[in-house]
Amino acid sequence: VMIYDFVCFHEVAEEIAKNLDTHYQEADSREDHGKPNLDWDNYFELSRRGMCRVVTARENGVLVGYSVFIIGNNINHKHVLEASNTGFFIKKEYRGKIINELLRYVDKYLDEMGVTSIGYALSDKRLGLLLKRKGYKMKFITWSK
């Protein structure tokens, strides 16, 4: 049975850390900066303040998928509570099976928290197409150098 939950980052950080290499190796496009080198101190501080939350998917207690968000008021529109995705991972053997449910729980939990704007910065076009089918719209184009 798959169990979905919404927890503070520090509660699952150790489990997420174990997936970083796999996450990087399986990414469709790799970041210019190389393998992830998370600012753990910053993640933990934001987590302690309730600003870094994770939607988890577990089967028999084992973490098989997660979506990490930094949550806070928009700096230009302080009345808007927004969530920015900083990590999204599902173990390969679960991807076709749980992605829709994981995204449904993301929307549910963030809505319950009062979030009115959810953002994903993606390099995976397939995930973007799925988000589009779930009502998300492309709002911004990010240019990087």
MOPEPE-V822335 format. One line per field, one symbol per residue. ss: DSSP state (H for helix, E for strand, C for the rest). A space follows every 50 residues. Layout:
ss=???
This chain:
ss=CEEEEEEEHHHCHHHHHHHHHHHHHHCCCCCCCCCCCCCHHHHHHHHHCC CEEEEEEEECCEEEEEEEEEEEECCCCCCCEEEEEEEEEECHHHHHHHHH HHHHHHHHHHHHCCCCEEECCCCCHHHHHHHHHCCCCCCCCCCCC
